[in-house]
Structure formats: structure tokens, C-alpha cells
């Protein structure tokens, strides 16, 4: 199955594992890449030197296969992480919310494939002008920081106005979704929730079970989690959570944890707060929300945490390996397309 995305990235299948914070670790990336897709490492839960070590571990395991790193501009000490990625010659960079290069006053290097994540047509046009090589178009159904427009509407809108390849995200978990994305004009799909529930995923078993039990309407889109539009499954004890002021005692411990986890200076943390304000989110709300998510992923504290998930969680029914997931997704897509051709031939 070849598209402009497989050609651009040098991968076997047009399937991308999203760079989910605290979930997209080296094991998941390696499993995805070696199965023929593109794995994207999240830099969110690492120090700069930790990121360097992980990049080298991935490269040793995947050889010359393409992999990527997802950088969040809100990450304390962001430039240090970007410098590490460039020094280690990571093939692909993925980022959303901000142009990762102009943020530090530089142009995109020619040896880096830059794939931006967007949630509307205006953003897609802007990142194409900024030099993006492809764009991940994330619809309303997506987990995490989702857009406001449904994928089936947004994807063809973006395809119509940009020349770079479009990757569909938000609501995709199998071959039916891949076939639908191709029909809408996309040239590949990115999956987050589906890859989070694989054998290579670092999520604790009890969290994977929680995902398997969840239904589509359990994943709630709200600004109360971190101040931005985020889709997540709330734990029982925070279903009535209305903001950081209802858990004000967590502010100082969370601030100290972030400072230590990212080896960040006070100046770097203030820089993060400034960027968060620029997208109209309260910095304290963002910080406390991220801490709630961390508790769920790292400690398995289901009742007091949020589990980031897309609406497609209601269709996730098993825990395959990355290889099994990718192979069956492609096989199903090919069969769906053949069946459609047969049906149309009978008309």
C-alpha cells in the first residue's frame, strides 16, 4: 500500500502511531517501526539527556527505519529538547499548537521531515507556508487536545486547500477507518488510543482494561482538565471536577515535580506559563491537568486521574501487538476497498 506518506517517510504502510505524552515510549515506537509503520516518540516525560539516550536506543533497534519525535512547545526548556533532536539527527519532528522552529527563531532544517498536527483549515494553510512536509489533521473525535470539527468534514476541507500530504487522525482504529480516510483524500492515518492499547504500550494492565471497558461517550471533551479542549475519560473522584481551585493543595507539589522531572529552571517554567497563556489557557490549570494524567499513567490511580482517549475507545476490543494491529488494519482496508469495487461493478 503506497501513498505519498509512505514515500515521504520510507515506511511500508501509511499508518502512524501518535506521539502520546507519557505513552509513546521507546518500546512502542520500536514495535511500530519494525511492523512497517511510523512510530513517534513523546519527549514530554523526559529530560533532554534522557531524550538523547532514548533516541539512540530506538535507532539501535530500528536501524535505518524512519522514526519521529513529538515535541510540545509548552515543555519546560523546550529549546534544549529541540537541540537534542537536531544533534541526534532524528528523521522526523512532529509538533502541534506552535511552529517548533520559528518558536526559537530558526528555519526548518533541510534534513528534517516536519509533520505538523492541526485542528482546522487555517492552521493547515499556515503550517504549509511555514515549511511543513505533511500535516496530521485531527478531528473532534480525537483524544487529547482535539479540534472542534468532525474528521469526516475537516479532512476533505484541508485536502482541498493544501498541496502537502494529509494524514487523518481522530476516530481511526482499524482498516475500515484507513479505507475511509483514503476515500476522504488523506494519504494515511494516525492512531493514538488504538496504539495505547497494544502489548508494547507502557500503560499498566489495569489501565488497558479500563480502555477496553470504556464506551465512546465515556471520553469527554472539556476545558476543565488542563484549560484547553481535551478529550479524556475522568476517574470517579473527579467527574465533578471544575478546575484547579477545587484541588488547590496540589499546586505546589505539582510545580516542584515538574521542575525536577524536566530539570528545568524557574525561568524555563515561566516561559512555559507564558506560552500556555498565549493559547488562552490558565497555566495553573494546565499544570494540574497534566499532573492528573501522569498519576493515571505512571501510578495507575484511576479514581483521581484522567485517561486521555478518543471516542474510538468504544471500538477498541483487544490488546494486539503492534505488528498484529498494523497487518490486520492494512489487510482489512484492502478488503474493504475490494468489496466496494465489487459492489460498484454490480450497479
C-alpha positions as CSV (number, residue, x, y, z in Angstrom):
1,X,0.0,0.0,0.0
2,X,1.8,3.1,-1.3
3,X,0.9,6.7,-0.8
4,X,2.8,10.0,-0.7
5,X,3.2,9.4,3.0
6,X,4.9,6.0,2.6
7,X,7.2,7.6,0.0
8,X,8.0,10.6,2.1
9,X,8.8,8.6,5.2
10,X,10.1,5.5,3.6
11,X,7.7,3.2,5.5
12,X,5.8,0.1,4.4
13,X,2.3,1.2,5.4
14,X,0.6,4.6,5.8
15,X,0.0,4.1,9.5
16,X,1.4,6.4,12.1
17,X,1.5,5.9,15.9
18,X,0.8,9.2,17.5
19,X,3.3,10.8,19.9
20,X,1.2,10.5,23.0
21,X,2.6,12.1,26.1
22,X,3.8,9.5,28.8
23,X,2.6,6.7,26.5
24,X,4.7,6.8,23.3
25,X,7.9,5.4,24.7
26,X,10.8,3.6,23.0
27,X,9.2,0.2,23.2
28,X,6.0,1.4,21.5
29,X,8.0,3.3,18.8
30,X,10.3,0.3,18.1
31,X,7.3,-2.0,17.8
32,X,5.5,0.3,15.4
33,X,8.5,1.0,13.2
34,X,9.5,-2.7,12.9
35,X,5.9,-3.5,12.0
36,X,6.1,-1.2,9.0
37,X,4.5,2.0,10.4
38,X,5.9,5.2,11.7
39,X,6.5,5.4,15.5
40,X,6.6,8.8,17.1
41,X,8.4,9.2,20.5
42,X,7.0,11.6,23.0
43,X,9.6,13.8,24.6
44,X,7.1,15.0,27.3
45,X,8.2,12.7,30.1
46,X,12.0,13.0,29.8
47,X,14.9,15.3,30.5
48,X,16.9,16.4,27.5
49,X,19.7,13.9,28.2
50,X,17.0,11.2,28.8
51,X,15.6,12.0,25.3
52,X,19.1,11.7,23.8
53,X,19.5,8.2,25.4
54,X,16.1,7.1,24.2
55,X,16.7,8.3,20.6
56,X,19.9,6.3,20.5
57,X,18.1,3.2,21.9
58,X,15.4,3.5,19.2
59,X,18.0,3.9,16.4
60,X,19.9,0.9,17.5
61,X,16.7,-1.2,17.4
62,X,15.1,0.0,14.2
63,X,18.2,0.5,12.1
64,X,17.7,2.8,9.1
65,X,13.9,2.8,9.5
66,X,12.3,6.3,9.9
67,X,11.0,7.3,13.4
68,X,9.9,10.6,14.8
69,X,9.8,12.7,18.0
70,X,6.9,14.7,19.2
71,X,7.9,18.0,20.8
72,X,5.4,20.1,22.8
73,X,6.2,23.8,22.8
74,X,4.8,24.1,26.3
75,X,7.5,21.7,27.6
76,X,9.8,23.4,30.1
77,X,13.2,24.0,28.5
78,X,11.8,23.4,25.0
79,X,14.9,24.6,23.1
80,X,17.1,22.0,24.9
81,X,14.9,19.2,23.6
82,X,14.9,20.6,20.1
83,X,18.7,20.9,20.2
84,X,19.0,17.3,21.2
85,X,16.7,16.1,18.4
86,X,18.7,18.1,15.8
87,X,22.1,16.9,17.2
88,X,20.9,13.3,17.1
89,X,19.6,13.7,13.5
90,X,16.1,12.4,14.3
91,X,14.5,11.9,10.8
92,X,11.1,13.4,11.7
93,X,9.7,16.0,14.0
94,X,6.0,16.3,14.9
95,X,4.5,19.2,16.8
96,X,1.2,21.0,17.3
97,X,0.0,24.3,18.6
98,X,3.1,26.2,17.5
99,X,5.7,26.2,14.7
100,X,8.6,24.4,16.5
101,X,11.3,26.2,14.6
102,X,10.1,29.8,14.5
103,X,9.5,29.5,18.2
104,X,13.3,29.6,18.7
105,X,14.0,31.9,15.8
106,X,15.2,29.4,13.2
107,X,14.0,27.9,9.9
108,X,13.3,24.2,9.3
109,X,16.5,22.3,8.6
110,X,16.5,20.6,5.3
111,X,17.4,17.2,6.7
112,X,14.3,17.1,9.0
113,X,10.8,15.9,7.9
114,X,8.4,18.2,9.7
115,X,4.8,17.0,10.2
116,X,2.5,19.4,11.9
117,X,-0.7,18.5,13.8
118,X,-3.6,20.8,13.2
119,X,-7.3,21.1,14.1
120,X,-8.6,23.4,11.4
121,X,-8.1,24.6,7.8
122,X,-6.5,27.9,8.8
123,X,-3.8,26.1,10.8
124,X,-3.1,23.7,7.9
125,X,-2.5,26.5,5.5
126,X,-0.3,28.3,8.0
127,X,2.0,25.3,8.7
128,X,2.3,24.5,4.9
129,X,3.6,28.1,4.4
130,X,6.0,27.5,7.4
131,X,7.5,24.5,5.5
132,X,5.7,21.5,6.9
133,X,6.2,18.4,4.7
134,X,2.9,16.9,5.7
135,X,0.1,17.6,8.1
136,X,-1.8,15.5,10.6
137,X,-5.4,16.7,10.6
138,X,-7.0,15.9,14.0
139,X,-10.8,16.0,14.2
140,X,-13.3,16.4,17.0
141,X,-13.3,12.7,17.8
142,X,-9.6,12.6,18.8
143,X,-8.2,12.0,22.3
144,X,-6.1,14.7,24.0
145,X,-6.2,18.2,22.5
146,X,-8.8,17.7,19.9
147,X,-10.2,20.0,17.2
148,X,-13.7,21.3,17.0
149,X,-14.7,19.9,13.6
150,X,-15.5,16.2,12.9
151,X,-12.9,14.3,10.9
152,X,-15.3,13.5,8.0
153,X,-15.8,17.2,7.5
154,X,-12.4,18.5,8.2
155,X,-10.2,16.1,6.3
156,X,-11.6,16.9,2.8
157,X,-11.6,20.6,3.6
158,X,-7.9,20.5,4.3
159,X,-7.1,18.2,1.3
160,X,-8.8,20.8,-0.9
161,X,-6.6,23.7,0.1
162,X,-3.1,22.3,0.8
163,X,-0.6,20.5,-1.6
164,X,1.3,18.6,1.1
165,X,0.1,15.1,2.1
166,X,-2.7,14.9,4.7
167,X,-2.8,12.3,7.5
168,X,-6.2,11.7,9.1
169,X,-6.4,11.5,12.9
170,X,-9.4,11.3,15.3
171,X,-11.7,8.3,15.1
172,X,-9.4,5.8,13.4
173,X,-8.6,2.3,14.8
174,X,-8.8,-0.2,12.0
175,X,-8.9,-1.0,8.3
176,X,-12.4,0.5,7.8
177,X,-11.1,3.8,9.1
178,X,-8.0,3.6,6.9
179,X,-10.2,3.0,3.8
180,X,-12.5,5.8,4.8
181,X,-9.5,8.2,5.3
182,X,-8.2,7.3,1.8
183,X,-11.6,7.9,0.4
184,X,-11.7,11.4,2.0
185,X,-8.4,12.3,0.3
186,X,-6.0,11.6,3.1
187,X,-2.9,9.5,2.4
188,X,-2.6,7.8,5.8
189,X,-3.9,7.6,9.3
190,X,-2.5,8.4,12.7
191,X,-3.8,6.4,15.7
192,X,-3.4,7.2,19.4
193,X,-5.9,5.4,21.5
194,X,-5.6,2.2,19.4
195,X,-1.8,2.1,19.9
196,X,-2.1,2.9,23.6
197,X,-3.9,-0.4,24.0
198,X,-1.3,-2.7,22.5
199,X,1.1,-5.1,24.1
200,X,4.0,-2.8,23.6
201,X,2.2,0.1,25.2
202,X,3.7,1.0,28.7
203,X,0.2,1.5,30.2
204,X,-0.4,-0.6,33.3
205,X,-2.7,-3.6,32.8
206,X,-5.5,-2.1,34.8
207,X,-5.5,1.0,32.6
208,X,-5.6,-1.1,29.4
209,X,-8.6,-2.9,31.0
210,X,-10.2,0.4,31.6
211,X,-9.9,1.4,28.0
212,X,-11.4,-2.0,26.9
213,X,-14.4,-1.4,29.2
214,X,-15.0,2.2,28.0
215,X,-17.6,3.3,25.6
216,X,-17.4,6.1,23.1
217,X,-19.4,8.6,25.3
218,X,-17.0,8.0,28.3
219,X,-14.4,10.1,26.6
220,X,-15.4,13.6,27.4
221,X,-14.2,16.8,25.6
222,X,-13.8,19.6,28.1
223,X,-11.6,22.6,29.0
224,X,-11.7,21.7,32.7
225,X,-8.9,19.2,32.5
226,X,-6.0,21.4,31.5
227,X,-7.6,24.6,30.2
228,X,-7.6,23.6,26.6
229,X,-10.1,21.5,24.7
230,X,-9.1,18.0,25.8
231,X,-10.9,14.7,25.4
232,X,-10.3,12.2,28.3
233,X,-12.0,9.7,30.5
234,X,-12.4,11.1,34.0
235,X,-11.9,9.0,37.1
236,X,-14.8,8.5,39.5
237,X,-13.5,11.1,42.1
238,X,-13.1,13.9,39.6
239,X,-16.2,13.6,37.5
240,X,-17.4,16.8,39.1
241,X,-14.0,18.5,38.9
242,X,-14.4,22.1,37.8
243,X,-10.8,23.4,37.9
244,X,-7.6,23.7,39.8
245,X,-9.2,25.8,42.6
246,X,-11.1,22.7,43.7
247,X,-7.7,20.9,44.3
248,X,-5.5,23.9,45.2
249,X,-3.4,21.8,47.6
250,X,-1.8,20.0,44.6
251,X,-0.3,23.2,43.0
252,X,3.0,23.4,44.9
253,X,3.7,19.6,44.8
254,X,3.0,19.6,41.1
255,X,5.2,22.6,40.4
256,X,8.1,21.0,42.3
257,X,7.6,17.7,40.4
258,X,7.7,19.4,37.0
259,X,10.8,21.4,38.0
260,X,12.6,18.1,39.0
261,X,11.2,15.9,36.2
262,X,12.3,18.2,33.4
263,X,15.4,19.5,35.2
264,X,14.0,22.9,34.4
265,X,15.0,26.3,35.8
266,X,12.4,28.8,37.2
267,X,12.9,30.9,34.1
268,X,12.1,27.9,31.8
269,X,8.9,27.2,33.8
270,X,7.9,30.8,33.5
271,X,8.5,30.6,29.7
272,X,6.1,27.6,29.6
273,X,3.5,29.6,31.5
274,X,3.8,32.4,29.0
275,X,3.2,30.1,26.1
276,X,0.2,28.5,27.7
277,X,-1.3,31.9,28.3
278,X,-0.9,32.7,24.6
279,X,-3.3,29.9,23.7
280,X,-5.8,31.2,26.3
281,X,-5.3,28.5,29.0
282,X,-4.6,29.2,32.7
283,X,-1.0,28.0,33.4
284,X,-2.0,26.5,36.8
285,X,-4.9,24.7,35.2
286,X,-2.6,23.3,32.6
287,X,-0.1,22.1,35.1
288,X,-2.6,20.5,37.4
289,X,-4.3,18.8,34.5
290,X,-1.1,17.3,33.3
291,X,-0.4,16.0,36.8
292,X,-3.7,14.3,36.9
293,X,-2.9,12.5,33.7
294,X,0.6,11.5,35.0
295,X,-1.0,9.9,38.1
296,X,-3.1,7.7,36.0
297,X,-0.4,6.6,33.6
298,X,2.5,6.2,36.0
299,X,0.7,5.2,39.2
300,X,-2.4,3.6,37.9
301,X,-4.5,5.9,40.2
302,X,-7.7,5.5,38.2
303,X,-10.1,7.3,40.5
304,X,-8.1,10.6,40.8
305,X,-6.9,10.8,37.2
306,X,-7.9,11.4,33.6
307,X,-7.2,8.9,30.9
308,X,-6.7,10.6,27.6
309,X,-8.8,8.8,25.0
310,X,-10.6,9.4,21.7
311,X,-14.2,8.5,21.1
312,X,-12.9,5.5,19.2
313,X,-12.1,3.9,22.5
314,X,-15.6,2.3,22.3
315,X,-14.4,0.2,19.4
316,X,-11.1,-1.0,21.0
317,X,-11.8,-4.6,22.0
318,X,-8.4,-6.4,22.4
319,X,-4.7,-5.9,23.1
320,X,-2.7,-6.9,20.0
321,X,1.0,-6.5,19.3
322,X,1.9,-3.5,17.0
323,X,2.6,-6.0,14.3
324,X,-0.8,-7.7,14.5
325,X,-2.5,-4.3,14.7
326,X,-0.8,-2.9,11.6
327,X,-1.1,-6.0,9.5
328,X,-4.8,-6.6,10.1
329,X,-5.5,-2.9,9.6
330,X,-3.9,-2.9,6.2
331,X,-5.5,-6.3,5.2
332,X,-9.0,-5.1,6.3
333,X,-8.6,-1.8,4.4
334,X,-7.6,-3.6,1.2
335,X,-10.5,-6.0,1.6
336,X,-12.9,-3.1,2.2
337,X,-11.7,-1.3,-1.0
338,X,-12.0,-4.5,-3.0
339,X,-15.6,-5.1,-1.7
340,X,-16.5,-1.5,-2.6
341,X,-15.2,-2.0,-6.1
342,X,-17.2,-5.2,-6.5
343,X,-20.4,-3.5,-5.2
344,X,-19.9,-0.6,-7.6
345,X,-19.2,-3.0,-10.5
346,X,-22.7,-4.6,-10.0
347,X,-24.5,-1.2,-10.3
